[in-house]
Amino acid sequence: MPGYLTHIRTLRLGDRDYRIRSLIDVQQFADPDGLAERAGISSAQWSLFGHVWPCGRMLAEAMSRHDVGSRRVLEVGCGLALSSLVLRRRGIDVTASDIHPLAEVFLAYNAALNDLPSVPYRTLEWSVPNPALGRYDLVIASDVLYERGHVDLLVALLQRHAAPGAEVLIADPGRGNSAHFTRGLREQGYVLEETRRPLTTGETPPFSGRLLHYRPHDALRGVAA
């Protein structure tokens, strides 16, 4: 027994069904070796990585049809990495990242459960520079703007790991910290295009979900020209 309980759900993402192993509820906790504690993850936060959250699902839906081309993609704070699984099915060069000690375990299990090739994974602590990670052409994340301090760390991380001309896509439920994040990216030369998306089945406009799409100002000027 791993010390926590899971179940397998079938999710419709884009036009495909995915079988996803997740924790049965937010009360699950198991950190026998203290790995999560050393990573700064409290018992109250421990289970958050292992659930299908509305924003994670919204981002995966967007990734099922987003024009990625041959770009390298980094998913930050991936949790169950639904978007990475969807992109992997599309044959995209994607790397998932998180700090939770079980994120990689669940990702490998869910990739195998869906007959997908393994998804490259990197443990990524936002506050610690990691030159070996390199730079990416598209950086994606869902519901990562919940604390002001995390926003500042994410802005700095993007400066280190977003390639010149890269795009950033954040799925957000409307947290107040998104304005602070947008200001930070504006200082790096990004312009925001925001679209509203439903977070729950049957939700009617105005939708509560927001897809924050940041593109370099120079790239938009080139399109306009």
C-alpha positions in Angstrom: 0.0 0.0 0.0 1.4 3.4 -0.9 -0.3 5.1 2.0 -2.8 7.1 0.0 -5.9 6.1 -2.0 -6.5 6.7 -5.7 -9.1 6.1 -8.3 -9.2 6.1 -12.1 -11.5 8.5 -14.0 -12.2 8.8 -17.7 -11.9 12.4 -19.0 -12.8 13.8 -22.4 -10.1 16.2 -23.4 -10.4 17.6 -26.9 -11.8 14.7 -29.0 -10.1 11.9 -27.0 -10.8 10.0 -23.8 -8.0 9.8 -21.2 -7.9 7.5 -18.2 -6.4 9.5 -15.3 -5.3 8.1 -12.0 -5.8 10.7 -9.2 -6.2 10.9 -5.5 -9.7 10.1 -4.2 -10.0 13.3 -2.1 -8.0 16.2 -0.6 -7.6 14.4 2.7 -5.0 12.0 1.3 -1.5 12.4 2.7 1.7 10.2 2.8 5.2 11.5 3.2 7.1 8.7 5.0 10.5 9.9 3.9 9.9 13.6 4.4 10.5 14.4 0.8 7.5 16.7 0.5 8.3 18.4 3.8 11.9 19.1 2.6 10.4 20.6 -0.6 8.3 23.0 1.5 5.0 21.2 0.9 2.9 21.1 4.0 0.4 18.4 4.9 -2.5 20.7 4.0 -0.9 21.2 0.5 0.3 17.7 -0.1 -2.7 16.4 -2.0 -3.3 19.3 -4.2 -1.0 18.0 -7.0 -3.1 14.8 -7.4 -6.5 16.1 -8.4 -8.2 17.1 -11.7 -8.8 20.8 -11.1 -11.0 22.9 -13.4 -8.2 25.1 -14.6 -6.0 22.1 -15.4 -8.8 20.6 -17.5 -9.4 24.0 -19.2 -5.7 24.2 -20.2 -5.6 20.6 -21.5 -8.7 21.4 -23.6 -6.8 24.4 -25.0 -3.7 22.3 -25.7 -5.7 19.8 -27.6 -6.1 22.3 -30.4 -3.5 25.0 -29.9 -1.2 25.6 -32.8 2.1 24.4 -31.3 4.0 23.4 -34.5 7.5 22.3 -33.8 8.0 24.4 -30.6 9.4 23.0 -27.4 6.9 23.2 -24.6 7.4 23.4 -20.8 4.5 22.8 -18.4 5.2 24.5 -15.1 3.6 23.3 -11.8 2.1 20.4 -13.8 0.3 18.4 -11.0 -1.3 15.5 -12.9 0.0 17.1 -16.1 -3.1 16.7 -18.2 -1.8 19.2 -20.8 1.5 17.4 -21.1 -0.4 14.1 -21.8 -2.6 15.8 -24.4 0.5 17.3 -26.1 2.4 14.1 -25.9 -0.5 12.3 -27.8 -0.1 15.0 -30.5 3.6 14.2 -30.8 4.7 17.5 -29.3 8.1 18.0 -27.6 6.8 18.7 -24.1 8.5 18.6 -20.7 6.4 18.5 -17.5 7.8 20.0 -14.3 6.7 20.2 -10.6 8.2 20.1 -7.1 5.9 17.4 -5.7 7.8 14.1 -5.1 4.9 12.1 -6.6 4.2 14.2 -9.7 6.6 12.2 -11.8 5.2 8.9 -10.5 1.6 9.8 -11.4 2.7 11.2 -14.8 4.5 7.9 -15.7 1.5 5.9 -14.6 -1.0 8.0 -16.5 1.1 8.0 -19.7 1.3 4.2 -19.6 -2.4 4.0 -18.7 -3.2 5.8 -22.0 -0.6 3.9 -24.1 1.5 7.1 -24.5 5.3 7.4 -24.7 6.8 8.6 -21.5 6.7 12.3 -20.9 10.1 13.9 -20.0 9.9 15.3 -16.4 12.0 17.7 -14.4 11.8 18.6 -10.7 11.7 22.4 -10.8 11.9 24.6 -7.8 10.9 28.0 -9.0 13.2 29.9 -6.6 16.3 28.0 -7.7 18.0 28.7 -11.0 18.4 25.6 -13.1 20.5 26.3 -16.2 20.4 22.6 -17.3 16.6 23.0 -18.0 17.2 25.2 -20.9 14.7 27.5 -22.7 11.4 26.7 -24.3 9.3 28.3 -27.0 5.9 27.8 -25.2 5.5 27.8 -21.4 2.1 26.7 -20.0 0.6 26.4 -16.5 -2.8 26.3 -14.8 -3.9 28.0 -11.6 -0.4 29.0 -10.5 -1.2 32.6 -9.5 -2.7 31.9 -6.1 0.0 33.6 -4.0 1.7 36.9 -4.6 5.1 35.5 -3.8 4.6 32.7 -6.2 3.8 35.2 -9.0 7.1 37.0 -8.5 9.0 33.6 -8.6 7.1 32.6 -11.8 7.9 35.9 -13.5 11.6 35.4 -12.7 11.5 31.7 -13.9 10.0 32.8 -17.2 12.8 35.2 -17.7 15.3 32.3 -17.3 13.5 29.6 -19.3 11.4 31.3 -22.0 13.3 31.5 -25.3 13.4 34.7 -27.3 10.0 35.1 -29.0 8.3 32.5 -26.7 4.7 32.5 -25.8 3.2 31.9 -22.3 -0.3 30.4 -21.7 -1.8 30.5 -18.2 -5.2 29.0 -17.3 -6.6 31.0 -14.4 -9.9 31.0 -12.4 -9.8 34.8 -12.0 -7.4 35.2 -9.0 -6.5 38.8 -8.2 -2.8 38.1 -8.7 -3.1 37.9 -12.4 -2.8 41.6 -12.8 0.5 41.6 -10.9 1.7 38.7 -13.1 0.7 40.6 -16.3 2.7 43.7 -15.1 5.8 41.5 -14.5 5.6 40.0 -18.0 4.9 43.4 -19.6 8.3 44.5 -18.3 9.7 41.5 -20.2 8.1 42.8 -23.4 4.9 40.6 -23.4 1.4 41.7 -24.4 -1.7 39.9 -23.0 -4.6 38.6 -24.9 -7.3 37.2 -22.5 -10.2 34.9 -23.4 -12.9 33.6 -21.2 -13.5 29.9 -21.0 -16.0 27.8 -19.0 -14.6 26.1 -15.9 -17.5 23.8 -15.3 -19.9 21.9 -17.5 -23.0 23.9 -18.3 -21.5 27.2 -17.2 -23.0 30.2 -19.1 -21.3 33.5 -20.0 -19.7 35.4 -18.6 -17.4 32.4 -18.0 -15.3 32.4 -14.9 -12.2 30.8 -16.5 -9.5 32.9 -18.1 -7.0 31.8 -20.6 -4.1 34.3 -20.4 -2.1 34.3 -23.6 1.1 36.3 -23.5 3.0 37.0 -26.7 6.1 39.2 -27.3 5.2 42.7 -28.3 7.5 42.6 -31.3 5.8 39.5 -32.6 2.4 41.1 -32.5 3.8 44.2 -34.2 5.1 42.0 -37.0 1.7 40.4 -37.4 0.0 43.8 -37.5 2.5 45.1 -40.1 
